[in-house]
């Protein structure tokens, strides 16, 4: 079967790459109200027009939630990973060659670890893809190795494919409203463990090391655990804080696959903007763009880094259904003033009052910058580390970060 009656759910990056490589196909999308045919000959229709009787295969954009009507109606749902990496054959999607794959998941640090590992393995022909921005359909199947940033959304819909080597960063509450519960989120992150076989390796937080599996497990509690196991000298690595763990995990894979340790190459890696990105205003006061901190654990990592000085902390946005109390419990002993913004501002204000943490209700990011500018000193730090997603007020976390930097630049 050539799966000519293929339905793609969501007119997004992942599904459009599949259609470009193998289509034309039919898309169904919530934002389409009048059917049209795109430049590649794909039919793009409203969600309500999907009829499972006329579909042999359905491929979702990873972010579509399980309760969505398209998912509920689908009779032959297959994830992007199962489409290309499953042991089953689904012509014409099954590639002639399947590269060795390293999957990288967890809550924070997935993108950085993926980038670091791809940087270290560039001489081995490694390509990165998945949640990092390049869909599997756009990757070269002749490349010897794929490094795939793997989201919990993708894992939820993946039932057949498995990594050859699995890297799991620490898992903390995130995307609870999408998955339905914190445990369901964790379960999706750990799902591939059941598929992995003897001879394959998992780098795994020790909290999950007792889960029955056939793969060889290297458990860790923290960066020092990894350094001790692999013989890394952390003093020779320039990355600190959460980035040290990312670097050590990337170096661990390089050591496992090619038995080498390259401090010079690791230290040559350049971090992306938007993660603890420091800059100064016209008065030489320190501001930090940590807009990519879209959950509590990421925000607290930044707070810990600057806890030796007074912190003006901008928080708020779409909390994705996560209980925000742990953030305030951790801030109770920190010299911090909160500047609340976004759709969960009222919740954050109430928690600030409950925990006795000074705060100002700002509503929008630019207002928070203005208020901080009135009290910021050379001894303090102004930190955008929202602990929430950005889509309530911005198209992306990057736009939020750029808006923050522009507002600081425009201070008189």
C-alpha positions in Angstrom: 0.0 0.0 0.0 1.3 3.4 -0.9 -0.9 5.2 1.5 -2.3 7.5 -1.2 -5.1 8.5 1.2 -2.8 10.2 3.7 -4.2 12.8 6.1 -2.0 15.3 7.7 -3.2 17.0 10.9 -2.1 20.6 11.3 -0.5 22.7 8.5 2.8 23.0 10.3 6.5 22.5 9.9 6.5 18.8 10.5 3.6 17.9 8.3 4.5 20.2 5.5 8.0 18.7 5.3 6.3 15.2 5.0 4.1 16.5 2.2 6.9 18.2 0.4 9.0 14.9 0.4 6.2 12.4 -0.4 3.0 14.3 -1.2 0.8 15.9 -2.3 -1.6 15.0 0.6 -4.6 16.4 2.3 -4.2 18.6 5.4 -6.8 19.4 8.1 -6.1 22.5 10.1 -8.1 24.5 12.8 -7.0 27.8 11.2 -8.4 27.0 7.8 -12.0 28.1 7.2 -12.1 27.8 3.4 -10.5 24.9 1.5 -7.6 25.7 -0.8 -4.9 24.0 -2.7 -1.3 25.1 -1.9 1.6 25.7 -4.3 2.7 22.0 -3.9 -0.7 20.6 -4.8 -1.7 19.7 -1.3 -5.4 20.1 -0.4 -5.8 22.1 2.8 -9.2 21.8 4.5 -11.0 22.8 7.7 -10.7 20.3 10.6 -14.5 19.6 10.5 -14.1 18.1 7.0 -12.0 15.2 8.1 -13.8 11.8 7.6 -11.9 8.8 8.7 -13.7 6.6 6.2 -11.6 8.2 3.5 -8.2 8.1 5.2 -5.7 5.2 5.3 -3.1 7.0 7.4 -3.1 10.0 9.7 0.0 11.9 10.7 -0.3 14.6 13.4 1.7 17.7 14.0 3.3 16.9 17.4 1.6 19.7 19.3 -2.0 18.7 18.6 -3.4 17.5 22.0 -4.8 14.1 22.5 -8.4 15.4 23.1 -8.5 17.2 19.8 -11.3 16.0 17.5 -8.9 15.0 14.7 -7.0 12.7 17.1 -10.2 11.3 18.5 -11.5 10.4 15.0 -8.3 9.0 13.6 -8.2 5.3 12.9 -4.6 4.9 11.7 -2.6 7.5 13.6 1.2 7.4 13.2 3.7 9.8 14.7 6.6 11.3 12.7 9.1 9.1 14.5 7.1 5.9 13.8 6.7 6.9 10.2 10.5 7.1 9.6 12.1 5.1 12.4 9.7 2.2 13.1 10.8 -1.4 12.3 7.5 -1.6 10.4 7.4 -0.7 6.7 5.1 2.0 5.5 5.9 2.8 1.8 6.7 5.3 0.5 7.8 6.7 3.9 10.2 3.9 4.9 13.8 5.1 4.1 16.3 2.8 2.4 18.7 3.5 5.1 18.0 4.3 8.8 20.8 6.3 10.5 22.0 5.5 14.0 19.8 7.8 16.2 20.5 9.5 19.5 17.3 10.8 21.1 17.6 13.6 23.7 14.7 14.4 26.0 13.9 15.8 29.4 12.4 19.1 30.6 15.2 21.7 30.3 18.4 21.7 28.2 17.2 19.5 25.3 18.0 22.0 22.6 21.4 23.0 24.1 22.4 19.3 24.6 21.3 18.5 21.1 23.3 21.4 19.7 26.4 20.5 21.8 26.3 16.9 20.7 25.9 17.8 17.0 28.8 20.2 17.4 31.0 17.5 18.9 30.0 14.9 16.3 30.2 17.1 13.2 33.3 15.3 12.0 31.3 12.1 12.1 28.6 13.5 9.8 26.0 14.0 12.6 22.8 15.9 11.7 20.3 17.3 14.2 16.6 17.4 13.9 13.2 16.7 15.6 12.0 19.4 18.0 15.1 21.5 17.4 13.5 22.7 14.1 14.4 20.3 11.3 11.7 17.6 10.7 12.8 14.1 10.1 11.4 14.3 6.6 13.9 17.0 5.8 16.9 15.1 7.2 19.4 13.2 4.9 18.8 9.5 5.5 22.3 8.8 4.1 23.8 10.6 7.1 25.4 8.1 9.5 23.9 9.7 12.7 20.9 11.7 13.6 20.7 13.6 16.9 17.1 14.2 17.7 15.7 16.6 20.2 12.6 14.7 21.3 9.5 16.4 22.8 7.0 14.8 25.1 4.4 15.5 22.5 6.2 13.4 19.9 6.7 10.7 22.4 3.1 10.6 23.3 2.2 9.6 19.7 5.2 7.3 19.2 4.6 3.5 19.9 7.0 1.6 17.7 10.2 3.6 17.1 13.1 3.6 19.6 16.5 5.3 19.9 19.8 3.5 19.5 21.0 5.7 22.4 18.7 7.6 24.7 19.7 10.7 26.7 17.2 11.7 29.3 17.8 15.1 31.1 16.1 15.7 34.5 12.3 15.7 34.3 10.3 18.3 36.1 6.6 19.4 35.8 5.8 20.8 32.4 3.0 20.6 29.8 0.6 19.2 32.5 -2.5 20.6 30.8 -1.5 19.0 27.5 -0.7 15.5 29.0 -3.5 15.6 31.6 -1.2 15.0 34.6 2.4 15.2 35.8 2.7 11.5 35.8 1.4 11.2 32.2 4.1 13.7 31.2 6.8 11.6 32.9 5.4 8.4 31.4 5.6 9.7 27.9 9.2 10.8 28.5 10.1 7.3 29.6 8.1 5.4 27.1 11.0 4.5 24.8 12.7 2.6 27.6 10.3 -0.3 27.1 11.3 -0.6 23.4 15.0 -0.5 23.8 17.1 -3.7 23.6 20.2 -5.3 25.1 23.3 -3.6 23.7 21.7 -0.2 23.6 22.4 2.5 26.2 20.4 5.0 28.3 21.7 8.0 30.2 19.0 8.4 32.8 18.3 10.4 36.0 18.8 8.0 38.9 15.2 8.5 40.1 14.1 6.3 37.1 16.9 3.8 37.0 14.9 1.0 38.6 12.4 0.8 35.8 12.7 -2.6 34.2 14.4 -2.5 30.8 16.8 -4.5 28.6 19.1 -1.5 27.7 22.3 -0.7 29.6 21.6 2.1 32.1 24.0 4.8 33.2 22.2 6.5 36.1 23.2 10.0 37.4 22.0 12.4 40.0 23.9 15.5 38.8 26.9 16.8 36.8 29.4 15.5 39.3 28.0 12.0 38.9 28.5 12.0 35.2 32.0 13.5 35.5 33.0 10.8 37.9 31.6 8.0 35.8 33.2 9.1 32.5 36.4 10.6 34.0 35.7 14.2 32.9 37.6 17.1 34.5 34.9 19.8 35.0 37.5 22.4 35.7 38.5 22.1 32.0 34.9 22.8 30.9 33.9 26.5 30.6 30.2 25.9 30.9 28.7 26.3 34.4 25.3 25.9 36.1 22.7 24.0 34.0 24.9 24.3 30.9 27.5 22.1 32.6 25.1 19.1 32.7 24.2 19.7 29.1 27.9 19.7 28.1 28.7 16.6 30.1 25.8 14.6 28.6 27.0 15.6 25.1 30.5 14.6 26.0 29.3 11.3 27.5 27.7 10.3 24.2 30.9 11.2 22.3 32.8 9.1 24.8 30.4 6.2 24.5 30.3 6.2 20.7 33.9 7.2 19.8 35.9 6.8 23.1 37.2 10.4 23.1 37.2 13.5 25.3 37.6 16.8 23.5 37.6 19.7 25.9 38.8 22.2 23.4 36.0 21.4 20.9 33.4 21.4 23.7 34.6 24.8 24.9 34.4 26.2 21.4 30.6 25.7 21.3 28.6 29.0 21.4 25.3 29.1 23.3 22.2 30.3 21.6 20.7 33.6 22.7 17.7 33.6 25.1 19.2 31.4 27.8 20.8 33.4 30.6 21.9 35.9 28.0 23.6 38.8 29.8 23.8 42.4 28.6 24.1 45.8 30.1 22.1 49.0 29.7 23.5 52.5 29.2 24.2 52.8 33.0 26.1 49.5 32.9 23.5 47.7 34.9 23.1 43.9 34.4 20.1 42.6 32.6 19.6 38.9 31.8 17.4 37.5 29.0 16.3 34.0 30.1 13.1 34.0 28.1 13.5 30.3 27.2 12.9 29.5 30.9 9.4 28.4 30.2 9.0 26.3 33.4 9.7 26.5 37.1 12.9 24.4 37.1 14.5 26.5 34.4 13.6 29.7 36.1 15.0 28.5 39.4 18.3 27.5 37.7 18.7 31.2 36.7 17.7 32.5 40.1 20.3 30.2 41.8 23.0 31.6 39.4 22.3 35.2 40.5 21.3 34.5 44.1 24.3 36.4 45.5 22.7 39.8 44.6 19.2 41.4 44.8 17.1 40.1 41.9 14.4 41.9 39.9 12.6 38.9 38.4 10.0 39.1 35.6 7.6 36.1 35.8 4.4 35.1 34.1 2.7 34.0 31.0 1.0 30.7 30.1 1.8 28.2 33.0 0.4 25.3 31.0 -1.6 24.1 34.1 1.5 23.6 36.3 1.2 24.3 40.0 3.3 27.4 40.6 3.6 27.0 44.4 7.0 25.3 44.2 8.4 28.4 42.5 7.3 30.6 45.5 8.5 28.1 48.0 12.0 28.2 46.5 12.0 32.0 46.3 11.1 32.5 50.0 14.8 32.8 51.0 16.0 34.8 48.0 16.4 38.6 47.9 13.9 39.0 45.0 11.2 41.3 43.9 8.7 39.9 41.3 7.3 41.8 38.4 4.3 39.8 37.2 3.0 39.7 33.6 0.9 37.5 31.4 -2.3 35.5 31.6 -1.5 34.0 35.0 -0.6 37.3 36.6 -3.5 37.2 39.1 -2.5 33.8 40.2 1.1 34.9 40.7 0.1 38.1 42.6 -2.0 36.0 45.0 0.9 33.6 45.6 3.3 36.6 46.1 1.0 37.8 48.8 0.6 34.4 50.4 4.4 33.8 50.6 5.2 37.4 51.5 7.4 38.1 48.4 7.5 41.7 47.2 5.8 42.1 43.8 4.5 44.6 41.3 1.6 43.8 38.9 2.9 45.0 35.5 0.6 43.2 32.9 3.0 43.5 30.0 6.7 43.0 29.6 7.6 46.6 28.6 5.9 47.9 31.7 7.9 45.5 33.9 11.1 46.8 32.3 10.1 50.4 33.0 9.4 49.7 36.6 12.6 47.8 37.1 14.6 50.6 35.5 13.5 53.0 38.3 15.0 50.9 41.0 17.8 48.8 39.3 21.3 49.4 40.6 24.8 48.2 39.7 24.6 45.7 42.6 21.3 44.1 41.5 20.3 42.0 38.5 17.2 42.3 36.3 16.2 38.9 35.1 13.5 37.8 32.6 13.0 34.2 33.6 9.3 33.8 33.3 8.7 30.2 34.3 5.9 30.2 31.8 5.3 29.8 28.1 5.0 32.9 25.9 2.1 32.3 23.6 -0.5 34.2 25.7 1.2 37.5 24.7 3.9 36.7 22.1 4.3 34.5 19.0 7.3 32.7 20.6 9.7 32.8 23.5 12.3 34.4 21.1 10.0 37.3 20.3 9.5 37.8 24.1 13.2 37.8 24.6 13.8 40.3 21.8 11.0 42.5 23.1 12.8 42.5 26.5 16.1 43.5 25.0 14.6 46.2 22.8 12.8 47.7 25.8 16.0 47.9 27.8 17.8 49.4 24.8 15.1 52.1 24.6 15.4 53.2 28.2 16.3 56.9 28.4 
